């Protein structure tokens, strides 16, 4: 089993500095599992997701030879303060590759400090590096706060009734 830090890309090198200092954005490490599960639980109270996750399930999802998901974490002074989960969309055509941000979570006391924006920038960089043309995020129809936050970081709703927001990954803007 290998840590995600051994992947072929360096998230820190792909992202710009955050407005919140000191803030480190990095791939999740196995030692982060308990804290990640806690934050997922916090978000679950809002999303009402019926997740049945424990450390063993996350290890299977994240550390397989071809992982189903990638987790990026935001860390400040040694404490995890946010995360996002990236899941690749299955597309047979390489020009249609897409990445979905399954979760974007920041602990309440750090909201409004640029952490979500930094995690989104890191997610964009990873998706771009993996050859994706689109980054998307699902939304709860009742979460006006989340909708505003996604629009603020560059996502757009493709149609008024769409259950998700999308962001085209402009190759020139990320280069």
C-alpha positions in Angstrom: 0.0 0.0 0.0 1.4 3.4 -1.0 0.6 6.9 0.1 -1.0 9.2 -2.4 2.0 11.4 -2.1 3.9 9.0 -4.3 1.7 9.9 -7.3 3.3 11.3 -10.4 2.3 14.9 -9.7 3.1 17.4 -7.0 -0.1 19.2 -5.9 1.9 22.0 -4.2 3.8 22.7 -7.5 0.5 22.7 -9.5 -1.3 25.3 -7.3 -0.8 28.9 -6.5 -0.2 30.2 -3.0 -3.3 30.5 -0.9 -4.6 33.7 0.7 -4.7 31.9 4.1 -1.2 31.4 5.4 0.2 29.1 6.5 -1.9 26.7 4.5 -0.6 23.5 2.9 -2.5 21.7 0.2 -1.5 18.1 -0.3 -2.6 14.6 -1.2 -4.1 12.8 1.7 -1.9 10.5 3.7 -3.0 7.3 5.4 -2.4 8.9 8.8 -5.2 11.5 7.9 -7.9 8.8 7.8 -9.4 9.4 11.3 -9.6 13.2 10.8 -11.0 12.8 7.3 -13.7 10.5 8.5 -14.6 13.1 11.2 -14.9 15.8 8.5 -17.0 13.6 6.3 -19.3 13.0 9.2 -19.6 16.7 9.7 -20.6 17.2 6.1 -22.9 14.2 6.1 -25.1 16.0 8.6 -25.8 18.7 6.0 -25.9 16.5 2.8 -27.9 13.7 4.4 -25.7 11.2 2.4 -26.2 7.7 3.5 -22.5 6.9 3.6 -21.3 3.8 5.3 -17.6 4.6 5.5 -14.9 3.4 7.9 -11.1 3.3 7.6 -11.1 -0.1 5.8 -13.6 1.1 3.1 -11.6 4.3 2.5 -8.3 2.4 2.2 -9.9 0.2 -0.5 -11.2 3.3 -2.3 -8.1 5.4 -2.1 -5.1 3.1 -2.0 -5.9 0.5 -4.7 -3.5 0.2 -7.6 -6.0 2.3 -9.6 -7.8 4.3 -7.0 -11.4 5.2 -7.4 -10.9 8.6 -5.7 -8.2 11.1 -4.8 -8.5 13.2 -1.7 -6.8 16.6 -1.3 -6.6 18.1 2.1 -6.0 21.6 3.5 -3.7 21.7 6.5 -2.9 24.6 8.8 -0.3 24.3 11.6 -0.5 20.5 11.4 -4.4 20.4 11.6 -6.6 19.3 8.8 -9.1 22.0 8.2 -10.7 21.0 4.9 -10.8 18.4 2.1 -12.1 17.6 -1.3 -12.7 14.2 -2.9 -12.1 13.9 -6.6 -13.6 11.1 -8.7 -12.9 10.6 -12.3 -15.8 10.3 -14.7 -15.7 7.3 -17.0 -15.4 8.4 -20.6 -14.2 6.2 -23.4 -13.1 9.2 -25.4 -10.1 10.9 -24.0 -11.3 14.3 -25.1 -14.4 13.9 -22.9 -12.6 13.1 -19.6 -14.1 14.8 -16.6 -13.4 15.0 -12.9 -16.1 15.4 -10.2 -15.5 17.1 -6.9 -17.6 14.8 -4.7 -17.1 16.7 -1.5 -15.7 20.2 -0.7 -15.6 20.8 3.0 -14.0 23.4 5.2 -14.4 23.3 9.0 -16.8 26.1 10.0 -14.2 28.2 11.9 -12.1 28.5 8.7 -14.9 29.3 6.2 -14.5 32.6 4.4 -10.7 32.5 4.6 -10.0 31.2 1.1 -9.6 27.5 2.0 -12.4 26.3 -0.4 -10.9 28.5 -3.2 -7.5 27.0 -2.6 -8.9 23.4 -2.6 -10.8 24.1 -5.8 -7.6 25.5 -7.4 -5.8 22.3 -6.4 -8.6 20.2 -7.7 -8.5 22.1 -11.1 -4.8 21.5 -11.3 -5.0 17.8 -10.6 -7.9 17.4 -13.1 -6.0 19.3 -15.7 -2.8 17.2 -15.0 -4.9 14.0 -15.5 -6.2 15.3 -18.9 -9.7 16.3 -17.9 -11.6 19.0 -19.8 -14.2 19.6 -17.1 -14.5 19.7 -13.4 -17.9 19.4 -11.9 -19.6 19.4 -8.5 -23.0 18.1 -7.5 -25.3 20.4 -5.5 -28.2 20.1 -3.1 -31.1 22.0 -4.5 -31.7 23.7 -1.2 -28.2 24.8 -0.4 -28.0 28.4 -1.5 -24.8 29.0 0.4 -23.1 26.1 -1.4 -24.4 27.4 -4.8 -23.0 30.9 -4.1 -19.7 29.5 -3.0 -19.3 27.3 -6.2 -20.2 30.3 -8.4 -17.6 32.4 -6.5 -14.8 30.0 -7.4 -15.7 29.7 -11.1 -18.3 27.0 -11.4 -21.4 27.6 -13.6 -24.7 25.8 -13.7 -25.1 24.4 -17.3 -28.9 24.8 -17.1 -31.3 26.2 -14.5 -32.4 22.7 -13.4 -29.1 20.9 -13.6 -28.2 19.1 -10.4 -24.5 20.1 -10.7 -22.2 23.0 -11.6 -19.3 22.7 -14.1 -16.1 24.4 -14.8 -14.3 24.1 -18.1 -10.6 23.5 -17.7 -9.0 26.0 -20.0 -5.6 24.6 -21.0 -4.2 28.1 -21.4 -5.4 29.4 -18.1 -3.8 26.5 -16.2 -0.5 26.4 -18.0 
